[in-house]
Amino acid sequence: MQLENEYHYRAIRRAIEIIDAADHILGLEELLCLMDFRPADFQQVFSTWAGISLQKYHQYLTMGYAKNLLRDKCAALVSASSVSPLGNGYLHNLSIHWEAMRPRDHAARASELTIYEGWFSSPFGEVIAMGTGHGLCALGFVGEMGRDQARSDLAKRWPLAIFEEKPNQLAPWVAAMFAGKGNIDLHVMGTPLQISVWEALMRIPSGYVTTYSSIAKYIHNPKAVRAVGTAVGRNPLSFIIPCHRVLLKSGELGGYHWGTPVKRMILAFEGVRGEATQ
């Protein structure tokens, strides 16, 4: 499974590169020729990766897809009274339990904090996951920056913690996350503003997007757009706390901590999965 996931990630990543480099919208045959793929082979890659046929590939992989999402599927964040803190905004078959810890609480117990870590495959390339006895606390994508930088980026957030490589401790949570079903515990550490922003992110349904300004209004701080952007960028739990679903007002992708190609792949993946289940 790990080799298959990596192969699919590289193939889709290559398709995005070719689409972006073209000066016109590529037809399917032209794309496959440039990728040196037989139609049947890439059809198998795409359908296995996304669960849908390749015929609408350009709708999901092109740069214009994000703008179409913002036009057609911009989520109206529901009120806190309507949905539990990590409710059905993600995937209906996924049960998520959230435990938050503020920085001062973490600092008081820093010497007692043990963080487990491990490497896993995913539909979007290799990931590093970290967690405590209470749940997952970090997840990052490796493909665009490499293992060393990805691990360092997450580990430095808890400089006094004791790290132990125990992937088996994290495997059930990671498997449930990418399968979209099962139970996940999260142990989230952040400031009150960060936690309020991350909770808002969890209210964006899969296949939908929102903007930084919409999140600022949702948390009753409409002038804090820049602070919201910083909090989105500091999200330690990529994918499960879906910061990839936040776009600029213009419909441009904006930044993504783990690389914009990964953001595009995730949005495309959620788009095709959503269509496949309709």
Backbone bond lengths (Angstrom), bond angles and torsions (degrees), N, CA, C in turn:
res aa  C-N    CA-C-N  psi(-1)  N-CA   C-N-CA  omega(-1)  CA-C   N-CA-C  phi
1 M - - - 1.460 - - 1.527 111.26 -
2 Q 1.332 116.75 -39.62 1.458 119.81 -178.97 1.519 111.38 -61.88
3 L 1.354 116.83 -45.89 1.456 120.08 179.72 1.519 111.15 -66.01
4 E 1.339 117.00 -37.15 1.450 120.90 179.12 1.523 110.95 -64.98
5 N 1.332 117.09 -44.84 1.460 120.89 177.93 1.521 111.77 -60.07
6 E 1.327 116.41 -43.47 1.460 120.56 -179.29 1.528 110.72 -65.11
7 Y 1.333 116.58 -40.14 1.465 121.05 178.74 1.525 110.79 -63.41
8 H 1.340 116.69 -44.71 1.459 120.19 179.50 1.528 110.76 -64.30
9 Y 1.331 116.71 -42.59 1.465 120.62 179.47 1.526 110.12 -59.18
10 R 1.325 117.33 -47.75 1.467 120.65 -178.40 1.525 111.16 -63.21
11 A 1.327 117.57 -38.25 1.464 120.85 -178.93 1.531 111.09 -67.30
12 I 1.333 116.85 -46.11 1.467 119.97 179.70 1.522 110.26 -67.72
13 R 1.326 115.99 -38.14 1.473 120.46 177.79 1.531 110.09 -61.09
14 R 1.316 117.23 -41.52 1.461 121.94 178.77 1.524 110.99 -65.89
15 A 1.323 117.22 -39.02 1.463 120.88 178.29 1.525 110.82 -61.78
16 I 1.327 117.23 -41.36 1.466 121.04 178.77 1.526 110.49 -63.62
17 E 1.325 117.19 -42.26 1.466 120.66 179.12 1.521 111.27 -60.03
18 I 1.314 117.19 -43.33 1.463 121.38 -178.25 1.531 110.38 -68.91
19 I 1.325 117.16 -42.29 1.462 120.99 178.56 1.526 110.26 -60.13
20 D 1.339 117.22 -43.24 1.462 121.29 -178.46 1.522 112.09 -67.53
21 A 1.330 116.57 -33.58 1.462 120.40 -177.42 1.526 112.69 -77.52
22 A 1.328 117.44 -18.55 1.465 120.86 -177.68 1.525 110.88 -74.80
23 D 1.323 115.80 149.13 1.459 120.35 178.95 1.524 111.73 -96.40
24 H 1.322 116.48 11.37 1.459 122.00 176.62 1.522 107.91 -153.98
25 I 1.328 116.61 167.48 1.465 120.45 178.24 1.516 108.61 -73.15
26 L 1.304 115.49 120.03 1.457 120.37 -177.00 1.518 111.59 -77.52
27 G 1.322 115.40 136.84 1.449 119.63 168.60 1.517 109.64 -75.16
28 L 1.302 116.12 164.03 1.458 120.31 -176.43 1.524 111.68 -60.90
29 E 1.316 116.84 -45.53 1.466 119.65 -178.46 1.524 111.29 -62.94
30 E 1.320 116.73 -38.43 1.459 120.86 -179.76 1.525 110.74 -66.97
31 L 1.325 116.23 -42.56 1.466 120.00 177.98 1.519 111.01 -60.94
32 L 1.324 116.49 -46.28 1.460 120.08 -177.75 1.526 111.46 -65.26
33 C 1.314 116.12 -34.88 1.463 119.89 177.40 1.521 110.27 -64.31
34 L 1.333 116.57 -44.00 1.461 120.69 179.91 1.531 111.73 -67.26
35 M 1.316 116.46 -29.17 1.462 120.56 178.86 1.519 112.25 -85.83
36 D 1.345 116.05 -9.17 1.460 121.35 -176.32 1.523 110.90 61.19
37 F 1.341 115.74 43.50 1.457 122.86 178.12 1.520 109.31 -115.33
38 R 1.309 117.06 142.95 1.451 120.67 167.13 1.522 108.04 -77.35
39 P 1.350 118.29 145.18 1.463 120.35 -178.25 1.527 113.60 -52.11
40 A 1.319 116.29 -44.47 1.470 119.40 -177.52 1.523 111.65 -64.19
41 D 1.349 115.97 -35.50 1.463 119.51 -178.37 1.523 111.63 -68.72
42 F 1.347 116.07 -45.76 1.465 118.02 -178.85 1.525 111.03 -73.24
43 Q 1.328 116.34 -31.29 1.464 119.59 173.90 1.528 109.89 -57.72
44 Q 1.321 115.99 -41.63 1.460 120.48 179.50 1.528 110.92 -66.54
45 V 1.329 115.91 -42.62 1.471 119.92 178.42 1.518 110.28 -59.56
46 F 1.338 116.26 -50.42 1.457 120.00 -174.05 1.524 111.68 -68.33
47 S 1.319 117.79 -42.84 1.460 119.94 -178.04 1.517 111.43 -68.76
48 T 1.343 117.47 -34.75 1.460 120.13 176.66 1.523 110.40 -69.38
49 W 1.326 116.71 -41.30 1.470 121.55 -178.66 1.525 111.45 -67.78
50 A 1.339 116.07 -44.96 1.462 119.88 -169.46 1.520 114.57 -109.81
51 G 1.331 117.74 -16.78 1.451 119.71 179.87 1.522 114.04 79.23
52 I 1.327 117.12 22.47 1.457 121.44 -179.02 1.524 107.93 -150.89
53 S 1.329 117.25 158.84 1.456 120.28 -178.24 1.524 110.61 -68.98
54 L 1.310 116.11 167.91 1.455 123.10 -174.98 1.525 113.12 -86.13
55 Q 1.323 118.48 -6.61 1.469 120.57 -169.05 1.529 113.17 -58.50
56 K 1.342 117.63 -30.33 1.466 120.42 -179.83 1.519 111.25 -105.64
57 Y 1.326 116.87 29.12 1.471 120.59 -173.77 1.520 112.15 -54.03
58 H 1.362 116.47 -42.21 1.463 119.73 -173.98 1.526 112.00 -67.15
59 Q 1.321 117.03 -25.97 1.463 120.61 -179.77 1.531 110.74 -63.61
60 Y 1.313 116.12 -30.32 1.463 120.24 -173.54 1.525 113.43 -102.71
61 L 1.308 118.34 -29.44 1.460 120.59 -172.50 1.521 113.76 -96.03
62 T 1.321 118.39 -16.39 1.462 119.56 -177.23 1.532 111.09 -76.14
63 M 1.339 115.30 160.43 1.458 120.91 178.64 1.534 111.26 -61.53
64 G 1.323 117.24 -30.93 1.457 120.30 -177.95 1.511 114.61 -70.29
65 Y 1.322 117.28 -12.70 1.464 120.03 -177.67 1.523 111.85 -61.08
66 A 1.332 117.29 -39.25 1.466 120.71 -178.90 1.531 110.47 -62.19
67 K 1.333 116.67 -43.02 1.462 119.40 178.93 1.524 111.16 -63.51
68 N 1.319 116.56 -38.63 1.459 119.85 177.72 1.526 110.79 -64.46
69 L 1.329 116.29 -38.26 1.455 119.81 177.31 1.521 111.18 -60.82
70 L 1.335 116.18 -46.48 1.455 120.11 -177.80 1.523 110.39 -64.07
71 R 1.323 117.23 -33.22 1.465 121.36 179.24 1.534 111.67 -75.00
72 D 1.334 115.77 -41.65 1.462 119.70 -170.71 1.524 114.75 -101.85
73 K 1.340 116.11 -25.75 1.466 118.76 -174.18 1.518 111.49 -137.13
74 C 1.307 115.07 54.75 1.460 120.20 175.99 1.517 107.91 -88.51
75 A 1.317 116.37 118.09 1.455 120.96 -173.30 1.515 111.35 -74.82
76 A 1.321 115.85 135.84 1.460 121.39 168.54 1.526 106.16 -90.49
77 L 1.317 117.27 110.25 1.456 120.43 -176.37 1.520 108.97 -64.13
78 V 1.333 114.72 126.67 1.464 119.57 -176.65 1.511 110.13 -79.30
79 S 1.306 116.03 160.14 1.461 120.66 -177.16 1.507 110.77 -69.84
80 A 1.322 114.73 157.02 1.458 120.34 -178.64 1.512 111.87 -62.23
81 S 1.317 117.71 -25.70 1.457 119.93 -178.97 1.519 112.13 -77.27
82 S 1.341 116.71 -14.05 1.461 120.11 -175.41 1.513 113.46 -89.35
83 V 1.332 116.68 -26.50 1.452 121.24 -174.34 1.518 108.81 -137.65
84 S 1.323 116.50 141.83 1.452 120.11 175.87 1.519 108.88 -64.67
85 P 1.349 120.37 158.67 1.462 122.39 -170.48 1.518 115.10 -48.80
86 L 1.317 118.39 -37.10 1.460 119.40 176.20 1.514 108.69 -126.44
87 G 1.320 115.04 59.02 1.448 119.49 -171.51 1.506 115.07 -84.03
88 N 1.330 116.86 -142.73 1.451 122.42 -167.95 1.512 114.27 -77.60
89 G 1.313 118.38 11.90 1.454 120.27 177.64 1.503 112.59 -69.13
90 Y 1.315 118.37 -11.12 1.462 120.01 -176.94 1.523 110.64 -102.36
91 L 1.309 119.25 -89.78 1.454 122.19 178.56 1.521 108.40 -134.23
92 H 1.308 116.44 135.03 1.453 120.95 -170.54 1.528 113.35 -63.13
93 N 1.311 118.30 -28.56 1.457 120.79 -176.30 1.520 112.76 -95.26
94 L 1.314 116.38 11.79 1.459 121.42 -178.05 1.523 109.09 -110.96
95 S 1.323 115.72 124.28 1.462 120.76 177.47 1.522 108.73 -103.83
96 I 1.341 116.94 121.90 1.457 121.56 -173.00 1.518 110.25 -121.13
97 H 1.313 115.40 128.58 1.466 121.23 175.29 1.518 108.40 -110.03
98 W 1.307 116.93 130.74 1.460 123.37 -172.84 1.515 110.47 -115.01
99 E 1.320 116.49 129.32 1.462 121.72 172.03 1.519 107.96 -128.00
100 A 1.335 117.11 123.66 1.460 121.38 -176.65 1.521 110.83 -105.52
101 M 1.329 115.91 145.07 1.460 122.57 176.04 1.519 108.31 -132.42
102 R 1.322 116.59 125.95 1.454 120.57 179.81 1.528 110.27 -82.03
103 P 1.343 117.36 157.29 1.465 120.83 -175.27 1.525 113.68 -53.97
104 R 1.345 118.83 -40.79 1.458 118.66 -177.07 1.532 111.41 -68.22
105 D 1.357 116.42 -32.54 1.461 119.39 175.78 1.525 110.32 -67.99
106 H 1.320 115.41 -40.86 1.459 120.47 178.85 1.523 110.50 -64.34
107 A 1.344 116.83 -42.11 1.463 120.82 -178.50 1.520 111.13 -62.27
108 A 1.337 116.04 -36.38 1.460 119.50 -178.64 1.520 112.18 -69.12
109 R 1.332 116.87 -21.84 1.459 120.74 -177.21 1.526 111.66 -119.83
110 A 1.323 117.32 20.04 1.464 120.95 -172.63 1.526 112.26 -56.86
111 S 1.316 115.91 -40.43 1.466 118.48 -176.64 1.519 111.88 -70.93
112 E 1.333 116.80 -14.64 1.458 120.30 -178.94 1.529 112.10 -97.56
113 L 1.325 117.47 -6.48 1.463 120.88 -172.35 1.527 110.79 -84.07
114 T 1.315 115.96 117.70 1.457 122.06 173.56 1.518 108.62 -109.02
115 I 1.319 116.16 127.21 1.460 121.68 179.82 1.519 109.08 -114.24
116 Y 1.329 115.50 124.44 1.464 121.40 176.25 1.525 108.37 -88.15
117 E 1.313 116.08 149.63 1.460 119.80 179.82 1.513 111.01 -140.52
118 G 1.323 115.88 157.84 1.455 120.89 178.09 1.519 110.83 -169.18
119 W 1.335 115.11 162.04 1.457 122.50 -179.64 1.524 109.11 -107.52
120 F 1.336 115.99 138.58 1.454 120.57 -176.23 1.527 109.85 -141.47
121 S 1.321 115.88 157.37 1.464 120.30 174.25 1.520 108.88 -91.12
122 S 1.326 115.35 157.30 1.459 121.01 178.74 1.521 108.54 -152.18
123 P 1.336 118.24 169.51 1.468 119.66 175.82 1.520 113.39 -64.03
124 F 1.337 117.33 -10.22 1.463 121.39 -177.24 1.523 111.08 -118.38
125 G 1.311 116.30 30.23 1.450 121.36 -179.73 1.514 112.11 93.37
126 E 1.315 115.24 -176.57 1.459 120.63 -177.68 1.525 111.08 -68.27
127 V 1.340 115.84 145.06 1.461 121.33 177.13 1.518 109.42 -128.09
128 I 1.327 115.42 154.64 1.451 121.51 168.15 1.516 107.42 -109.98
129 A 1.338 115.35 132.18 1.458 121.19 178.74 1.518 108.84 -118.26
130 M 1.324 115.32 145.74 1.455 121.68 176.27 1.521 108.47 -134.19
131 G 1.334 116.64 150.20 1.449 119.51 179.67 1.513 111.77 -164.78
132 T 1.314 115.26 163.62 1.458 122.41 176.00 1.525 108.38 -108.70
133 G 1.308 116.26 -172.93 1.451 119.34 175.12 1.512 113.28 -67.38
134 H 1.333 116.45 -11.68 1.466 121.66 -179.25 1.524 112.79 -95.46
135 G 1.332 118.30 -19.20 1.451 119.78 -179.57 1.518 112.49 152.99
136 L 1.332 115.67 179.87 1.461 121.50 177.35 1.524 109.75 -65.13
137 C 1.325 116.30 136.73 1.465 119.80 176.67 1.520 112.24 -120.53
138 A 1.331 118.62 -11.41 1.468 119.77 -179.70 1.514 110.38 -158.58
139 L 1.328 114.85 146.95 1.458 120.93 172.86 1.524 108.05 -153.44
140 G 1.335 116.44 129.15 1.453 120.99 -179.21 1.513 111.66 -137.64
141 F 1.331 115.41 152.62 1.465 121.83 179.69 1.527 110.04 -93.91
142 V 1.311 115.11 138.27 1.468 121.72 -169.76 1.530 112.56 -95.33
143 G 1.342 117.39 -27.03 1.460 121.90 -165.14 1.510 116.64 -54.28
144 E 1.338 118.38 -38.89 1.459 120.71 -173.94 1.528 113.39 -89.70
145 M 1.338 118.77 -15.52 1.467 120.01 -175.99 1.517 114.62 -128.23
146 G 1.329 118.12 -12.67 1.451 120.23 178.99 1.524 112.81 92.22
147 R 1.320 115.12 161.49 1.465 121.12 -175.22 1.517 113.20 -62.01
148 D 1.317 116.81 -49.86 1.467 120.32 -173.24 1.522 111.28 -60.69
149 Q 1.331 116.67 -47.44 1.460 120.31 -177.46 1.523 111.17 -68.20
150 A 1.328 116.78 -39.14 1.465 119.84 -179.49 1.527 110.61 -64.74
151 R 1.320 116.76 -44.00 1.466 119.31 -179.86 1.520 110.85 -66.06
152 S 1.330 116.34 -44.90 1.456 120.33 -179.46 1.523 111.19 -61.23
153 D 1.323 116.39 -39.82 1.457 121.35 -179.22 1.521 111.35 -57.72
154 L 1.336 116.70 -41.36 1.461 120.22 -178.85 1.521 111.99 -82.40
155 A 1.333 117.28 -42.50 1.468 120.48 -174.93 1.520 112.45 -63.70
156 K 1.335 117.65 -33.05 1.460 119.95 -176.55 1.527 112.45 -68.88
157 R 1.319 117.21 -10.87 1.458 119.94 177.04 1.527 111.67 -73.12
158 W 1.320 115.78 -19.82 1.461 121.08 178.80 1.533 108.44 -130.56
159 P 1.327 117.75 69.68 1.469 121.50 -170.69 1.521 114.55 -63.66
160 L 1.322 118.37 -22.86 1.463 120.73 -177.77 1.529 113.11 -97.84
161 A 1.333 116.24 -1.84 1.465 119.33 -177.46 1.521 111.10 -73.99
162 I 1.315 115.54 157.95 1.457 122.94 173.70 1.531 107.52 -97.95
163 F 1.327 116.33 122.39 1.463 120.88 -177.55 1.528 110.46 -101.95
164 E 1.322 115.86 133.73 1.454 122.35 177.16 1.528 109.04 -130.40
165 E 1.326 116.66 132.58 1.461 120.17 178.38 1.524 109.18 -81.33
166 K 1.331 115.63 102.35 1.460 122.49 -179.36 1.530 108.99 -139.73
167 P 1.324 117.01 74.38 1.475 119.60 -177.33 1.518 113.33 -60.28
168 N 1.331 117.37 -30.90 1.462 119.51 -178.84 1.525 111.92 -62.94
169 Q 1.322 116.39 -27.92 1.461 121.08 178.91 1.527 111.15 -67.66
170 L 1.332 115.97 -28.08 1.459 121.78 -174.46 1.526 113.46 -103.64
171 A 1.327 116.86 -19.67 1.463 121.74 -170.60 1.523 114.55 -53.80
172 P 1.342 120.29 -43.56 1.475 118.39 -179.16 1.517 113.05 -62.49
173 W 1.330 117.02 -38.13 1.468 120.28 179.43 1.523 110.71 -68.18
174 V 1.334 116.99 -43.78 1.465 120.65 -179.11 1.523 110.42 -65.03
175 A 1.338 116.78 -42.21 1.460 120.44 179.46 1.523 111.12 -62.10
176 A 1.338 116.81 -43.39 1.462 120.26 179.23 1.523 111.03 -63.33
177 M 1.321 116.63 -38.44 1.460 121.28 -177.82 1.523 111.58 -61.04
178 F 1.329 117.26 -49.55 1.459 119.34 -176.42 1.525 112.89 -81.58
179 A 1.336 117.45 -20.02 1.460 120.27 174.68 1.521 111.14 -80.38
180 G 1.349 116.25 -21.71 1.453 120.39 -179.30 1.513 113.69 76.86
181 K 1.329 117.15 19.80 1.463 120.32 177.73 1.523 109.15 -155.03
182 G 1.318 115.06 150.45 1.458 120.08 -177.82 1.516 110.77 115.99
183 N 1.313 116.55 -159.86 1.462 122.72 -176.62 1.524 110.80 -120.39
184 I 1.323 115.52 136.91 1.457 121.23 178.07 1.524 108.83 -132.69
185 D 1.325 115.52 134.24 1.456 121.60 170.90 1.524 108.07 -105.41
186 L 1.340 116.63 135.70 1.457 122.18 177.89 1.520 109.33 -118.77
187 H 1.329 116.26 137.06 1.459 122.26 175.40 1.525 105.91 -118.27
188 V 1.328 116.48 95.93 1.452 121.82 -169.56 1.523 110.16 -101.21
189 M 1.324 115.71 130.68 1.455 121.40 -178.54 1.525 109.36 -120.39
190 G 1.331 116.89 119.81 1.456 120.25 -179.21 1.509 111.52 -171.28
191 T 1.321 116.06 174.74 1.454 121.45 176.89 1.531 108.77 -73.62
192 P 1.333 117.65 164.10 1.465 118.94 177.10 1.525 113.41 -55.19
193 L 1.344 117.71 -40.72 1.461 119.86 178.22 1.517 110.81 -64.52
194 Q 1.328 117.35 -46.08 1.457 120.41 179.75 1.526 110.97 -58.75
195 I 1.312 116.34 -45.57 1.460 119.93 -178.09 1.525 111.09 -64.43
196 S 1.328 117.48 -38.51 1.466 119.57 178.23 1.527 111.01 -65.47
197 V 1.341 117.02 -37.49 1.469 120.61 177.34 1.522 110.24 -68.04
198 W 1.327 117.37 -44.00 1.463 120.19 -179.11 1.519 111.70 -65.27
199 E 1.334 117.16 -35.73 1.459 120.05 174.61 1.531 110.17 -63.83
200 A 1.329 117.11 -39.78 1.467 120.38 177.73 1.520 111.00 -62.43
201 L 1.321 117.02 -39.43 1.469 120.59 178.66 1.525 111.42 -59.04
202 M 1.335 116.19 -36.02 1.457 120.14 -178.22 1.528 112.47 -69.52
203 R 1.324 117.18 -9.19 1.454 120.99 179.70 1.533 112.55 -95.26
204 I 1.319 116.55 3.23 1.470 120.38 176.77 1.522 107.78 -89.76
205 P 1.325 119.18 115.30 1.469 119.87 -178.01 1.520 111.96 -63.80
206 S 1.308 115.74 151.15 1.462 121.17 174.94 1.524 109.56 -59.95
207 G 1.334 115.88 134.27 1.461 120.54 -177.41 1.509 113.72 91.70
208 Y 1.336 117.31 -2.88 1.453 122.71 178.63 1.524 109.39 -119.49
209 V 1.325 115.88 166.99 1.466 121.49 178.66 1.520 109.18 -137.92
210 T 1.326 115.97 170.05 1.452 122.01 173.07 1.522 108.03 -147.57
211 T 1.329 116.83 -174.49 1.464 121.33 -178.90 1.526 109.90 -119.69
212 Y 1.329 115.38 164.52 1.460 120.86 178.40 1.530 110.72 -61.85
213 S 1.322 116.31 -40.18 1.457 119.64 -178.96 1.531 111.32 -66.97
214 S 1.317 117.12 -34.41 1.468 119.91 177.92 1.521 110.91 -65.61
215 I 1.327 116.46 -38.32 1.463 119.42 177.70 1.522 110.26 -67.07
216 A 1.332 117.23 -40.94 1.464 120.54 178.23 1.525 110.77 -59.40
217 K 1.321 117.71 -41.77 1.459 120.77 177.55 1.524 110.59 -66.41
218 Y 1.317 116.71 -39.23 1.468 120.69 -178.46 1.523 111.81 -62.51
219 I 1.321 117.54 -37.58 1.466 119.60 -179.24 1.531 111.31 -88.80
220 H 1.344 115.86 13.99 1.474 122.94 175.61 1.525 112.58 63.45
221 N 1.341 115.33 36.69 1.451 120.70 177.29 1.527 108.05 -143.98
222 P 1.345 116.74 66.42 1.471 120.53 -170.43 1.520 115.08 -62.57
223 K 1.339 117.92 -19.26 1.463 120.30 179.76 1.529 112.20 -88.07
224 A 1.317 116.98 -2.01 1.468 120.68 -173.91 1.524 112.33 -96.22
225 V 1.336 116.76 35.62 1.471 119.63 -176.56 1.530 110.94 -60.74
226 R 1.331 116.96 -42.09 1.462 119.75 -179.57 1.534 110.71 -65.09
227 A 1.325 116.71 -42.03 1.464 120.49 178.72 1.521 110.91 -65.40
228 V 1.317 116.43 -36.72 1.464 120.57 176.34 1.521 109.84 -62.62
229 G 1.340 116.50 -44.36 1.460 119.80 178.30 1.516 112.26 -59.33
230 T 1.332 116.33 -39.93 1.463 120.16 178.27 1.522 110.58 -65.42
231 A 1.330 117.06 -42.26 1.461 120.78 179.60 1.524 111.42 -65.53
232 V 1.333 116.86 -39.21 1.465 120.32 176.38 1.526 109.83 -60.95
233 G 1.333 115.78 -43.66 1.461 120.14 -179.70 1.518 113.53 -66.81
234 R 1.339 117.13 -23.96 1.463 121.38 -179.76 1.521 112.62 -91.78
235 N 1.309 117.83 3.80 1.462 121.19 178.38 1.528 110.02 -55.65
236 P 1.337 118.61 118.87 1.457 119.97 -176.68 1.522 113.57 -84.80
237 L 1.329 117.09 -12.02 1.466 120.50 -173.77 1.523 110.15 -117.79
238 S 1.323 115.07 74.29 1.463 119.81 -179.27 1.521 110.23 -59.01
239 F 1.309 115.45 152.80 1.452 126.66 178.84 1.521 112.07 74.60
240 I 1.334 118.35 -56.35 1.460 118.97 -177.80 1.530 110.48 -72.25
241 I 1.343 117.61 -37.65 1.470 121.40 166.48 1.527 104.44 -100.61
242 P 1.323 117.74 101.63 1.474 121.41 -160.49 1.522 115.46 -79.81
243 C 1.324 116.26 71.19 1.470 120.15 176.08 1.523 111.81 -66.08
244 H 1.332 117.43 -17.22 1.469 120.51 178.61 1.524 111.55 -68.63
245 R 1.324 118.18 -13.08 1.464 121.56 -178.82 1.525 113.15 -89.70
246 V 1.331 117.02 10.33 1.463 120.84 179.05 1.529 108.78 -106.28
247 L 1.338 115.73 126.78 1.462 121.91 -178.56 1.526 109.92 -121.42
248 L 1.325 115.73 166.91 1.455 120.44 171.88 1.532 109.19 -72.91
249 K 1.326 116.65 159.02 1.464 120.37 178.98 1.524 112.39 -58.59
250 S 1.327 115.45 -29.51 1.467 120.78 -178.98 1.517 112.80 -71.98
251 G 1.330 116.08 -12.20 1.459 119.84 -174.79 1.512 112.93 93.86
252 E 1.336 116.63 -4.66 1.465 119.45 175.13 1.525 109.20 -70.08
253 L 1.317 115.11 155.57 1.464 119.63 -176.86 1.519 112.67 -62.43
254 G 1.329 117.45 -35.47 1.449 119.40 -170.48 1.519 109.12 75.39
255 G 1.310 116.65 -168.61 1.459 119.47 -179.34 1.516 112.40 -83.44
256 Y 1.312 114.16 169.28 1.462 121.45 172.00 1.523 107.01 -153.05
257 H 1.306 115.83 127.65 1.461 120.43 -171.42 1.524 112.76 -55.95
258 W 1.317 116.78 -34.50 1.466 121.16 -175.10 1.522 112.74 -100.01
259 G 1.354 116.41 12.20 1.465 120.98 176.48 1.520 112.07 106.35
260 T 1.333 116.91 132.68 1.461 120.12 -177.82 1.535 113.46 -63.24
261 P 1.355 120.44 -30.12 1.471 117.44 175.61 1.524 112.32 -59.66
262 V 1.336 117.26 -36.71 1.465 120.50 178.24 1.531 109.73 -67.08
263 K 1.317 116.87 -41.60 1.469 120.81 178.49 1.520 110.29 -58.89
264 R 1.316 116.51 -44.78 1.463 119.91 179.84 1.518 111.93 -64.22
265 M 1.330 115.98 -39.29 1.464 119.06 179.56 1.521 111.26 -64.27
266 I 1.333 116.54 -41.28 1.462 119.47 -179.06 1.527 110.46 -66.77
267 L 1.340 117.57 -44.44 1.459 120.49 178.83 1.530 110.88 -61.42
268 A 1.337 116.61 -40.88 1.464 120.37 177.70 1.518 110.80 -64.58
269 F 1.317 116.22 -43.14 1.462 122.23 -179.92 1.528 110.14 -59.75
270 E 1.324 116.35 -46.80 1.468 119.75 -179.49 1.521 111.27 -67.69
271 G 1.344 116.46 -34.46 1.452 119.71 178.62 1.513 112.48 -64.92
272 V 1.324 116.38 -47.55 1.468 118.90 -178.10 1.517 111.25 -71.35
273 R 1.334 117.19 -36.18 1.466 119.54 177.11 1.531 110.67 -63.99
274 G 1.346 115.29 -38.40 1.457 118.81 178.46 1.515 111.98 -64.39
275 E 1.336 116.46 -40.00 1.464 120.09 178.73 1.521 111.15 -68.23
276 A 1.334 116.13 -36.97 1.461 120.43 -178.07 1.521 112.27 -65.58
277 T 1.347 116.99 -26.65 1.459 120.58 -176.60 1.525 112.29 -94.98
278 Q 1.336 116.68 -4.26 1.465 119.10 -179.60 1.521 111.29 -76.91
